[in-house]
Amino acid sequence: MKRYSAFAVAREAARFHMGWERAWTSPEPKPKYDVIIIGAGGHGLATAYYLGKNFGITNVAVLEKGWLGGGNTGRNTTIIRSNYLQDPSAAIYEKARALYETMSQDLNYNVMFSPRGVIMLAQTEHEVRGYKRTAHANALQGVKTEFITPARVKEIVPIINLEGPRYPVLGGLWQARGGTARHDAVAWGYARACSDMGMHIIQKCEVTGVRTEGGKVVGVTTSKGDIDCNKLGMVVAGNAGHVAGMAGFRLPVESVALQALVSEPIKPCMDCVVMANTVHGYMSQSDKGEMVIGGGTDGFNNYTQRGSFHHIEETVRALVETFPMVARLKMLRQWGGIVDVTGDRSPIIGTTPVEGIFINCGWGTGGFKAIPGSGWGFAELMAKGHSPLTEAFGLNRFYEGRFIDESVAAGVAH
C-alpha cells in the first residue's frame, strides 16, 4: 500500500492523478478464516484492525451485507466525548477519545479529528447536580472535564440564548478535548489499513445463517456461500438481535430509529458541540458550514433509516428556544439510523452462550465516539478471551443485576 503524503499528492498531480491505487481490495471469500467479523462499520473494522496490529491475527474476513460504512457509521453526527459517570464507561470512551487524537497518523489517513470541545448544558437544578457529580467522577477517573458557569457558556458559544422561556442555561459540563471527526473517513481509514494487512473486506455479502456443531461455531452461511471460521464476532448495531437469533440466543436489546438533519450551509458561528438534554437536542457546525442537528430516539421500536416530520418538529422546536437563529434556517437533508438500546444504556461486549461467538452491540445513541476503544477492547477479548476494557460489559451483568447505569449520560446524549 502506498503511503499518503504531501509528496504523494504532488507526484500524482503531475501525473493527472492516474497513479492512485484502490484504498482496499474487494476479494472473493476464502473457504475458511481464523476470524470472521459480521459488520463492516466502524466497530467491526476497528476490531479487525486491532486484531492484526496488536495480536498479529490477519486471517480475518469482515462481511458486510451492504456497502462499507453504510450503516450507523455513515449516519451519525460524529460527536466524540468521554465524560461518562460510571468507571467502566469512562475508561472505554476515554481510550477511544485518546486513540482518535492519533488516528490519522496511525492509519495514514486523515479522519479530520477536530477537538473543538463539547458542552452538555445544565438547564434544570437536577442537571446541575448531576453534571457536578459527573465532573467529580471524571476527576477521579483521569478524564479532564469541568462544570462551567452560564457566563463561560456564553463566552464559548456567543449565539446561545441563556434566558430560555422554559429552561434557562444554569451552567454546563465542558470537555475541551472532545470534538468531532469525519465518520466516513474513520471507516475508510480502518478498511485501508486492514486490507494492507491482508484481511478480506467482503461487501454485498449478507449473512443468512450461523452454523454450529456441539455448541461451538464452525462458520456462517452467506449470500456468497458457506464460509468456515474458528471465531465469529457479531458487530451489527441495530440488527444485533436478528443475527444473534441465527445463532440460537436472544439479546436484551431494542432497535429504534435515531434521526438527524443538517441545515443549509452558513458562515461560521459555532466552533464547539452543544448538547441540551433537557429539551432533547444537540447541535454543531460542520466544516462545510451546515448546522448538524439531532435529538432523542424515536419513541417506538422500528427499523426505519429515513427521517420523519415529527422529528423535525420536536427537535428543532426544542433548539429554537436555546438557539433562536435556528428558526431562520432551511433544512438541507435528513436521515435516520437503527440503534440498539439496552436497559441500562450501556453496550454489550462479551462472550455468548455459543462457544467461539463474541458479541459487540447495544451502543445506542453513542456508538461513533467509542469506535477505536470498542475495537481495541473487543479485539483483545477475541484474541485472549479477556479484556480489562470490556470485562464489565458482558451479557452476564443482566442476570446478575450488575447494571452500568448511564441513562443520564447516554439515554439522550450522543
C-alpha positions as CSV (number, residue, x, y, z in Angstrom):
1,M,0.0,0.0,0.0
2,K,1.4,3.4,-1.0
3,R,1.6,5.9,1.8
4,Y,-0.4,9.1,1.6
5,S,1.7,12.3,2.0
6,A,2.1,15.7,0.6
7,F,4.8,14.4,-1.7
8,A,2.4,11.7,-3.0
9,V,-0.2,14.3,-3.7
10,A,2.3,16.4,-5.6
11,R,3.6,13.4,-7.5
12,E,0.1,12.3,-8.6
13,A,-0.9,15.8,-9.5
14,A,2.0,15.8,-12.0
15,R,0.6,12.5,-13.4
16,F,-3.0,13.9,-13.6
17,H,-3.9,11.7,-10.6
18,M,-3.7,8.5,-12.7
19,G,-1.5,6.6,-10.3
20,W,-3.7,6.2,-7.3
21,E,-4.5,2.6,-6.3
22,R,-7.7,1.4,-4.7
23,A,-7.8,2.1,-1.0
24,W,-8.8,-1.5,-0.2
25,T,-9.3,-4.7,-2.3
26,S,-12.6,-6.5,-3.0
27,P,-11.7,-10.2,-2.9
28,E,-13.9,-13.3,-3.2
29,P,-14.2,-15.1,0.2
30,K,-11.9,-18.0,1.1
31,P,-13.4,-21.3,2.4
32,K,-12.1,-20.6,5.9
33,Y,-10.8,-17.8,8.1
34,D,-9.4,-17.7,11.7
35,V,-11.9,-14.9,12.5
36,I,-15.0,-13.6,10.8
37,I,-16.4,-10.2,11.7
38,I,-20.0,-9.6,10.7
39,G,-20.4,-5.9,10.0
40,A,-18.1,-3.6,8.1
41,G,-18.9,-0.5,10.1
42,G,-16.6,1.4,12.4
43,H,-16.7,-1.1,15.3
44,G,-16.2,-4.1,13.1
45,L,-13.4,-2.6,11.1
46,A,-11.7,-1.3,14.2
47,T,-11.9,-4.8,15.7
48,A,-10.2,-6.3,12.7
49,Y,-7.5,-3.7,12.6
50,Y,-6.5,-4.1,16.2
51,L,-6.6,-7.9,15.9
52,G,-3.9,-7.5,13.3
53,K,-2.0,-4.7,14.8
54,N,-2.0,-5.8,18.4
55,F,-2.2,-9.6,18.1
56,G,-0.9,-10.5,14.6
57,I,-4.2,-12.1,13.6
58,T,-4.6,-11.3,10.0
59,N,-6.5,-14.3,8.5
60,V,-9.7,-12.3,9.0
61,A,-12.8,-11.6,6.9
62,V,-15.1,-8.7,7.5
63,L,-18.5,-9.4,6.0
64,E,-21.0,-6.6,5.1
65,K,-24.4,-7.1,3.6
66,G,-24.4,-3.6,2.1
67,W,-21.5,-1.3,1.5
68,L,-18.7,-0.5,3.8
69,G,-19.7,2.1,6.4
70,G,-23.2,2.3,5.1
71,G,-24.9,1.6,8.4
72,N,-24.7,3.8,11.5
73,T,-21.1,4.7,10.9
74,G,-22.2,6.8,7.9
75,R,-25.4,8.0,9.5
76,N,-24.3,9.6,12.8
77,T,-23.4,13.1,13.9
78,T,-19.8,12.4,14.7
79,I,-19.6,13.6,18.4
80,I,-16.6,12.4,20.4
81,R,-16.5,12.7,24.2
82,S,-15.7,10.6,27.3
83,N,-17.5,12.5,30.1
84,Y,-19.4,9.4,31.4
85,L,-20.3,8.8,35.0
86,Q,-19.5,5.1,35.6
87,D,-15.9,3.9,35.7
88,P,-16.2,1.2,33.0
89,S,-17.9,3.7,30.6
90,A,-15.3,6.4,31.2
91,A,-12.5,4.0,30.7
92,I,-13.6,2.7,27.3
93,Y,-14.7,6.1,26.0
94,E,-11.6,7.8,27.2
95,K,-9.5,5.1,25.5
96,A,-11.4,5.8,22.3
97,R,-11.0,9.6,22.6
98,A,-7.3,9.2,23.1
99,L,-7.0,6.9,20.1
100,Y,-8.9,9.4,17.9
101,E,-6.2,12.0,18.7
102,T,-3.6,10.0,16.9
103,M,-5.8,8.0,14.5
104,S,-4.9,10.0,11.3
105,Q,-1.2,9.3,12.0
106,D,-1.7,5.7,13.0
107,L,-3.8,4.8,9.9
108,N,-2.0,7.2,7.5
109,Y,-5.5,8.5,6.6
110,N,-6.9,11.9,7.5
111,V,-10.0,11.3,9.7
112,M,-10.4,15.0,10.3
113,F,-10.4,14.8,14.1
114,S,-11.4,18.2,15.4
115,P,-11.0,18.6,19.2
116,R,-13.3,21.6,19.3
117,G,-14.9,20.8,22.7
118,V,-18.2,19.6,23.9
119,I,-20.7,21.3,26.3
120,M,-23.6,19.5,27.9
121,L,-25.9,22.2,29.1
122,A,-27.5,22.1,32.5
123,Q,-31.0,23.6,32.2
124,T,-32.5,22.3,35.5
125,E,-31.3,22.2,39.1
126,H,-31.3,18.4,38.7
127,E,-28.9,18.6,35.8
128,V,-26.7,21.0,37.7
129,R,-26.3,18.4,40.5
130,G,-25.9,15.5,38.0
131,Y,-23.2,17.2,36.0
132,K,-21.3,18.4,39.0
133,R,-21.3,14.8,40.2
134,T,-20.1,13.6,36.8
135,A,-17.3,16.3,36.9
136,H,-16.1,14.9,40.3
137,A,-16.3,11.3,39.0
138,N,-14.3,12.3,35.9
139,A,-11.6,13.9,38.0
140,L,-11.2,10.6,39.9
141,Q,-11.1,8.7,36.5
142,G,-8.5,10.9,35.0
143,V,-10.9,12.4,32.4
144,K,-10.5,16.1,32.2
145,T,-13.9,17.9,32.4
146,E,-15.2,20.8,34.4
147,F,-18.6,22.4,35.3
148,I,-18.7,25.9,33.9
149,T,-20.9,28.9,34.6
150,P,-23.6,30.4,32.3
151,A,-21.2,33.3,31.6
152,R,-18.5,30.9,30.5
153,V,-21.0,29.0,28.3
154,K,-21.9,32.3,26.6
155,E,-18.2,33.1,26.1
156,I,-17.7,29.8,24.3
157,V,-21.0,29.9,22.4
158,P,-21.9,33.5,21.7
159,I,-25.0,32.6,19.7
160,I,-26.7,30.9,22.6
161,N,-29.7,32.3,24.5
162,L,-29.1,31.8,28.2
163,E,-32.6,33.0,29.3
164,G,-34.8,30.4,27.6
165,P,-38.5,30.8,28.1
166,R,-38.8,27.3,29.7
167,Y,-35.3,26.2,30.5
168,P,-32.6,28.9,31.2
169,V,-29.0,27.8,31.0
170,L,-27.7,27.3,34.5
171,G,-24.2,26.0,33.5
172,G,-22.7,23.2,31.6
173,L,-20.3,20.2,31.7
174,W,-17.4,21.2,29.4
175,Q,-14.9,18.7,27.9
176,A,-12.4,20.8,26.0
177,R,-10.7,17.8,24.4
178,G,-13.9,16.3,23.0
179,G,-15.0,17.1,19.5
180,T,-15.8,15.5,16.1
181,A,-14.3,13.5,13.3
182,R,-15.3,12.6,9.7
183,H,-17.4,9.4,10.1
184,D,-16.8,8.1,6.5
185,A,-13.0,8.7,6.8
186,V,-12.9,6.6,10.0
187,A,-14.4,3.6,8.3
188,W,-12.3,4.1,5.1
189,G,-9.1,4.6,7.1
190,Y,-9.6,1.4,9.0
191,A,-10.6,-0.5,5.9
192,R,-7.5,0.6,4.0
193,A,-5.2,-0.5,6.9
194,C,-7.0,-3.8,7.3
195,S,-6.7,-4.5,3.6
196,D,-3.0,-3.7,3.7
197,M,-2.5,-6.4,6.4
198,G,-4.1,-8.9,4.0
199,M,-7.5,-9.1,5.6
200,H,-10.6,-9.5,3.3
201,I,-13.4,-6.9,3.4
202,I,-16.3,-8.5,1.5
203,Q,-19.2,-6.3,0.7
204,K,-22.6,-7.3,-0.7
205,C,-22.2,-10.5,1.4
206,E,-25.2,-11.0,3.7
207,V,-25.0,-13.5,6.5
208,T,-28.2,-15.6,6.4
209,G,-27.2,-18.3,8.9
210,V,-24.8,-19.2,11.7
211,R,-23.5,-22.8,11.7
212,T,-22.7,-24.5,14.9
213,E,-21.6,-28.1,16.0
214,G,-21.7,-29.3,19.5
215,G,-22.3,-25.8,20.9
216,K,-19.4,-24.3,19.0
217,V,-19.4,-22.0,16.0
218,V,-18.0,-23.5,12.8
219,G,-19.0,-20.9,10.2
220,V,-21.6,-18.8,8.6
221,T,-23.9,-19.2,5.6
222,T,-23.9,-16.1,3.3
223,S,-25.3,-14.9,0.0
224,K,-21.9,-15.9,-1.4
225,G,-21.9,-19.4,0.1
226,D,-20.7,-21.1,3.3
227,I,-17.6,-19.7,5.0
228,D,-15.9,-21.5,7.9
229,C,-14.2,-19.9,10.9
230,N,-12.8,-20.6,14.3
231,K,-14.2,-17.4,15.9
232,L,-17.1,-15.2,15.0
233,G,-17.6,-11.6,16.0
234,M,-21.1,-10.0,15.7
235,V,-20.9,-6.2,15.3
236,V,-24.1,-5.2,13.5
237,A,-25.6,-2.5,15.7
238,G,-29.4,-2.3,15.2
239,N,-29.5,-5.8,13.7
240,A,-27.8,-7.5,16.6
241,G,-30.9,-9.2,17.8
242,H,-31.6,-10.6,14.4
243,V,-28.1,-12.0,13.9
244,A,-28.0,-13.4,17.4
245,G,-31.2,-15.2,16.7
246,M,-29.5,-17.1,13.9
247,A,-27.1,-18.5,16.4
248,G,-29.9,-19.5,18.8
249,F,-29.7,-17.0,21.6
250,R,-31.5,-13.7,22.4
251,L,-30.2,-10.3,23.5
252,P,-31.7,-7.8,25.9
253,V,-31.8,-5.0,23.3
254,E,-34.4,-3.0,21.5
255,S,-33.9,-1.5,18.0
256,V,-35.1,2.0,17.4
257,A,-34.5,4.8,14.8
258,L,-32.3,7.7,15.6
259,Q,-32.7,10.7,13.3
260,A,-30.7,13.7,12.5
261,L,-30.7,16.6,10.0
262,V,-28.5,19.4,8.7
263,S,-29.3,22.9,7.7
264,E,-28.2,24.8,4.7
265,P,-24.6,26.0,4.9
266,I,-24.0,29.3,6.7
267,K,-21.0,31.3,7.8
268,P,-19.0,30.0,10.8
269,C,-20.9,30.8,14.0
270,M,-20.3,27.9,16.4
271,D,-17.0,26.2,16.9
272,C,-17.9,23.5,19.5
273,V,-20.6,20.9,20.1
274,V,-23.5,21.8,22.4
275,M,-25.9,19.3,23.8
276,A,-29.2,20.2,25.5
277,N,-30.5,17.0,27.0
278,T,-33.5,18.6,28.9
279,V,-35.1,19.6,25.6
280,H,-33.6,16.6,23.6
281,G,-31.5,18.5,21.2
282,Y,-27.8,18.9,20.2
283,M,-26.0,20.9,17.6
284,S,-22.6,21.5,16.0
285,Q,-21.4,23.1,12.8
286,S,-19.7,21.1,10.1
287,D,-16.6,22.2,8.1
288,K,-19.0,22.9,5.2
289,G,-21.0,25.3,7.3
290,E,-24.1,23.1,7.9
291,M,-25.6,23.1,11.3
292,V,-25.7,19.4,12.3
293,I,-28.8,18.8,14.5
294,G,-30.2,15.8,16.3
295,G,-32.2,14.7,19.3
296,G,-33.5,11.6,21.0
297,T,-34.5,8.3,19.6
298,D,-38.0,7.6,18.2
299,G,-40.5,6.6,20.9
300,F,-41.3,3.2,19.3
301,N,-39.3,0.2,18.1
302,N,-38.6,0.3,14.3
303,Y,-36.0,-0.4,11.6
304,T,-36.5,2.9,9.7
305,Q,-33.5,4.6,8.1
306,R,-35.2,7.7,6.9
307,G,-36.4,11.0,8.5
308,S,-39.9,11.9,9.6
309,F,-41.7,15.2,10.1
310,H,-42.4,14.6,13.8
311,H,-38.6,14.5,14.5
312,I,-38.0,17.8,12.7
313,E,-40.8,19.4,14.7
314,E,-39.8,18.1,18.1
315,T,-36.0,18.6,17.8
316,V,-36.0,22.0,16.1
317,R,-38.7,23.4,18.3
318,A,-36.5,22.4,21.3
319,L,-33.4,24.0,19.9
320,V,-35.1,27.2,18.8
321,E,-35.5,28.2,22.5
322,T,-31.8,28.0,23.1
323,F,-30.6,29.0,19.6
324,P,-33.1,31.4,18.2
325,M,-31.1,31.8,14.9
326,V,-32.1,28.2,14.0
327,A,-35.6,29.4,13.2
328,R,-34.2,31.3,10.2
329,L,-32.5,28.3,8.6
330,K,-33.7,25.9,5.9
331,M,-33.2,22.2,6.2
332,L,-30.9,20.7,3.7
333,R,-31.3,16.9,4.3
334,Q,-32.4,14.4,6.9
335,W,-31.7,10.8,7.6
336,G,-32.0,8.0,10.2
337,G,-30.1,5.1,11.6
338,I,-31.0,2.0,13.5
339,V,-29.6,1.9,17.0
340,D,-29.8,-1.0,19.6
341,V,-30.6,0.1,23.1
342,T,-30.1,-1.8,26.3
343,G,-31.9,-1.3,29.6
344,D,-29.0,0.4,31.3
345,R,-28.0,2.4,28.2
346,S,-24.5,0.7,28.2
347,P,-23.1,-1.6,25.5
348,I,-22.8,-5.4,25.5
349,I,-19.3,-6.6,24.7
350,G,-18.5,-10.2,25.6
351,T,-18.8,-13.9,25.0
352,T,-22.1,-15.6,24.2
353,P,-23.8,-18.9,25.0
354,V,-22.2,-20.3,21.8
355,E,-18.5,-21.1,22.1
356,G,-16.4,-19.0,19.7
357,I,-19.1,-16.4,19.2
358,F,-18.5,-12.9,20.6
359,I,-20.9,-10.0,20.6
360,N,-20.4,-6.2,20.4
361,C,-23.7,-4.3,20.4
362,G,-26.0,-2.1,22.4
363,W,-24.1,1.2,21.9
364,G,-27.4,3.0,21.5
365,T,-27.0,6.6,20.5
366,G,-23.3,6.9,21.3
367,G,-21.5,4.3,19.1
368,F,-19.4,6.6,16.9
369,K,-17.4,8.1,19.8
370,A,-16.5,4.6,21.0
371,I,-15.2,3.1,17.8
372,P,-11.5,2.8,18.4
373,G,-11.9,2.0,22.1
374,S,-14.5,-0.6,21.3
375,G,-12.4,-2.2,18.6
376,W,-9.3,-2.2,20.9
377,G,-11.1,-4.0,23.7
378,F,-13.2,-6.3,21.5
379,A,-10.1,-7.4,19.6
380,E,-8.3,-8.2,22.9
381,L,-11.4,-10.1,24.1
382,M,-11.5,-12.2,20.9
383,A,-7.7,-12.8,20.8
384,K,-7.1,-13.6,24.5
385,G,-10.6,-14.3,25.9
386,H,-10.4,-11.4,28.3
387,S,-10.0,-7.6,28.2
388,P,-10.0,-5.2,31.1
389,L,-11.8,-2.6,28.9
390,T,-14.8,-4.9,28.2
391,E,-15.0,-7.0,31.4
392,A,-17.8,-5.1,32.9
393,F,-20.0,-5.1,29.7
394,G,-20.7,-8.8,29.4
395,L,-24.1,-10.3,29.0
396,N,-23.9,-11.8,32.5
397,R,-24.5,-8.4,34.1
398,F,-28.2,-8.6,33.2
399,Y,-28.9,-11.7,35.1
400,E,-26.6,-10.8,37.9
401,G,-28.3,-7.4,38.3
402,R,-24.9,-5.6,37.9
403,F,-26.0,-2.8,35.7
404,I,-23.9,0.1,34.3
405,D,-26.5,2.8,34.5
406,E,-25.7,5.6,32.0
407,S,-29.2,6.8,31.5
408,V,-28.2,10.4,32.2
409,A,-25.0,10.4,30.1
410,A,-26.2,8.2,27.3
411,G,-30.0,7.9,27.4
412,V,-30.4,11.1,25.4
413,A,-26.9,12.5,24.9
414,H,-24.8,11.4,22.0
